């Protein structure tokens, strides 16, 4: 098992050994690596690369990562890293400005959000070709596939909603409203519930996936809380929500739909989060480093120097 961090500003990924919580390899991948997924067998890392210029938060607005300025279309791709070799082995075309994506349970296709074109690209991993382009809401962001591979959930930052794509029909079959600027989606292990972070709404939304009906919402902190990444505990009881520039992690008790603890001083901008399979360590792309959090103690137990601008985190575990 390894932990991988995408470093948006240095164009690389850091591979961390969780046994010692040390970086064992740094792999250059391309411009603005952000969203990541691991192949079902745990051998390959897929990472979204983008030629869009990065801009910081606007002075008169709370949005956290608008893209502005000149862009390099040739940099847009999904990079593929062989985790055993610790090397970028190929890139796959994936539409304009890919940011996040998910992979089908069989590992054969990627569903990639293209923020600038308001589309999702369906990509064949073997050939590297785009099989279909699906129109979704403006500024698509988070992409999460259901455990059975039948539906894909895509957040629309501008339209304050989550689009539900049928993989059989290859089209949007439903739209679920949220508060302002939804970011990430996590699904329960059985796929029965979806959890959506809303950055500007300051909330975590809970949705029943069969009826697609909202079943609750939780404010994750004060007015400075800007919910971003999310990870669910192995038992599904707790959701760990990164509060962005508030510098904290909200621990949400799912059954009671309430924040039961706030882990403070995690970093300058906690963003991506990932839990080890046993739930004993939470890794947070915290800015300017990778924070290792002990959920039981609700405290940062180590900080790991990675590349510049840590954005996303995944845990890669080999399939048995």
N, C-alpha and C positions, 0 to 999 in steps of 0.2 A: 504494500500500500504506500502511496505517496500523496502529498498535498501539492497542488499546483496553483500558482498565483499569476494572473495576467497583469503585466505592468504597462499601462497605457502610454506613459511618457517616454519610456526607454525602449519600447518596441521588442520586448522579450517576455519570456515566462520563467519564473523561478520554480524549480522542483525541490520540494522540502521533504526530508525524511522525518516522519512524525515520531519515530522512536527517540530521536535526539533533538527534534525541532531545530534542524539546521538545514541551510540550503546546500544541496549536493550538486546541483547543476543549474546553469542559466542558459537558455536556448533563445537565440535571436529568431524572431518569427516574422516581423514586418511592422507596418505602421499601425498604431493605435489598437493593440490587442485588447479585447474586452470580454465579451461573452465566451464561455467555454463549456464543452461537454466531453464526456469520455465514452468511448465505444463500449458496447455491452460486455465485451471480453476483457476490458480494462487495459488493452494494449496501446490504444491510440488516443491522443488528445486532439480534439478539434477546437480551433480558436478563431473567433471573428476578427478580421483585420479591416481597417477602413482608411481611405484616403481623405476623408473629411477633416478639415482643420478643427482643432479643439479650441474652445473658448471657455473661460471661467464663468462663474456666476455673474450675471449682469448687476450693475450697481443699484439699479432701481427695481430689481425683481428677484424672487427667491429661487428661480429655476437653477438647477445645479450644473448642467453640462450641455448647453446649447452649442451646436456646431455652426461656425461662421468662418468666412474667409475663403481663400483659394483651396482647391481640392485636387487630389491625384486619383483619377478614376482607376489607374492601373494597380493601385494598392488594394482595392476592394476585393476581398477573397475570404475563404475559410482556409486557414492553415492547418496542416495535419502533422502532428508531432508523434514520432515513434518513442514511446516512453522508455523502452528498454535501451534504445540507442541514444536517447537524449538529443534527437536531431529532427529538424523540420524536413519531412520527406516529400511533400508535395503541397500544392495549393489548389483550391477548387473555386471556380467562379460561382458567385452566389447572389448576384444582383447588386444594386447600388447601396453603398453604405451599410453593410451588414453590422449589426450590433449584438444581438442575441439570437439564439436558435435552440432547437432541441432535435433529438435523434430518435428515429423509430425504434421500437423494441428489438427488431431484427438487425438494426445497425445499417440498413441499406439506404435510408433516405434522411435528409436534413430538412427541417422547416425553418427558414431563416427570415427574420424581420429586416426589411429594407426601409429604414426610417425616412429617407428623403423622397421615396416614391410611393409611400403608403401601400406597400405590397408585402406579401410573403412569398419567397422563392422556395419551391420544392426541388431539392437537389438530389440527384442520384450519386451516391458516394463512389461507386465503382467507376463510372464513366466520367464523373465530374461535371455532368451536364445538368442544366436547369430543365426539369421536366414540365413544370407548370408555374405560372405566376398568378397568385390569388390576391385580389384587391381587398384591403382591410381598411380600418380607420386610420386617420392621419397620424403621423409620427408613431408607428408601431414600435414597441419596445420589448417587453418581456415575452418570451415564448416558452410554453410548457406543454408537453404531451401527456395525455392520460396514460396510466399504466397499461391499459389494454390496446393502446395505439389507435383508438378509434376517433379521438378528438384532440384538437390542439387549441390552447388558450393563448390569445395574443392581446396584450394591453395596447390601447391607443391613448397616448399621452394628451393629444390635443382634444379628442372627443370624449374623454373621461368615461371610458367604457372598456370592456373586455369582449373581443370577438371570439366566437367559438367556431372553429373550422371542423367540418366532417372530412376525415381522410378518405372515406369511401367516395364521397361526392365531390371532394376537392373544391369546396366553397364554404363561405360563411353561412352558418345555419341559425345563429342567434347572436344577439348583442346584449350584454349585461352592464347596466350603468354602475359607475363608481363615483367617488369624489374626485377632486382634481388631480390630474397627472398620475395615473396608475403606472406602476413600474414593473414589479416582479409578481410572478404567480407561483405558488407552491401547491401541490396536491397531496391529500392524505394517501396513505399506502394503498388503500382500496379504491382510490379515485372518487370517493363519494362526496368529498368537500374540497373546495378551492379556497385559497387564501391569497388575497391581492393587496399589495402595499400601494398606498397612494401618497406620493411625495408631498404635494401641496395641500392635499386634504388632511394630512397628518394622521391617517387612519390605516388600520388593517381591516379589510372587508372579508367576511366569511360567506361563502356561497354554497348552496346545495346543488351539486352538478346535475343530478337527474332532472330536477324541475327547473334548474338554472335560476333559482330564487334566492335573493339575499336572506341570510338567516342571522346576521348580526354584524356589528362593526365595533372596533375598539380604537380609541385614540391612544397612540403609543407614547405620548409624552406631552410636554408643554408646547408653546407656540413655536419653539425653535426645532422641534422634532420633525424631520423630513424622512419618512420611512422609505427605505431602498430595498436592500437584499433581505431574504428571509430563508430560514432553515427550520425544519420541523424535527423534533426529537424522535428517536426511533419508535417510541410508544405512541406518538401522535398527541401527547398531552400538552406539550409546550411548543410555542412558535417563538423563535429568536429573530427579532426584527432590528435591522441596522437603522439607526435614526439619523444617518447622514451627518450634517455639520453640527448637530447637537452633541456629537461625540459619544453617544451611548448606544447600548443594546437594550431593547425592551423585551422582557420575558413575559409572554402572553400565555395565560392558562386558557387553553382552548375550550374545555367544557364550560367554564364559568364566564368565558369571553371577557376577561379582565387582565390588566397588567398586574402581575404579582411581584415583579422585581424589576429594577432598572440597574443595569451594569454601567457605571459611570467611567469616564476617563479612558475610553477604549482607544481613541485616536482623534485626529483632527477631522476625519471624515469617514467613519465606518460605512462601507459600501457592500461589497460581496461578502457572504458568509457561507460556511460549510461546516457540518458536523462529521466527526468520525462515526463509523457504523455503530460503535458501542455507546455513542452519545457522551463520552467522557471529555472530549475536547471540541471546542468551537474555534474555528480559524476565521479571522476577520481581516479583510483588506481594509486596514484602518487609516492609512495615510499618516505618516510617511512610511509605515512599516506594516508587517503582518503581525497582528496581535493574536496570541494564543490565550483563550479564555477557558477557565475551569467552570463549567455551568453549575456544579455543585457548590462551589465557593462563591460564585458570581463575581469573579475577579480575574483580571489579566495576570497570567502567571509567567509569561515570557513575551518578549518582542523580538521579531526576526527581521533583520535587514534584508530586503528584497530589492527589486528594481525600482525605478521611479514611477510614481503614480499607480500604486497597486489598485486594481479595479475589481477583478473577480477572483473567486476561489472555488476549486473543486477538489474532491477527494477521489482518487483513482484506486480502485481495488480490483484485483484480478478475479475473474469469475472462477468458481471451483471447477 
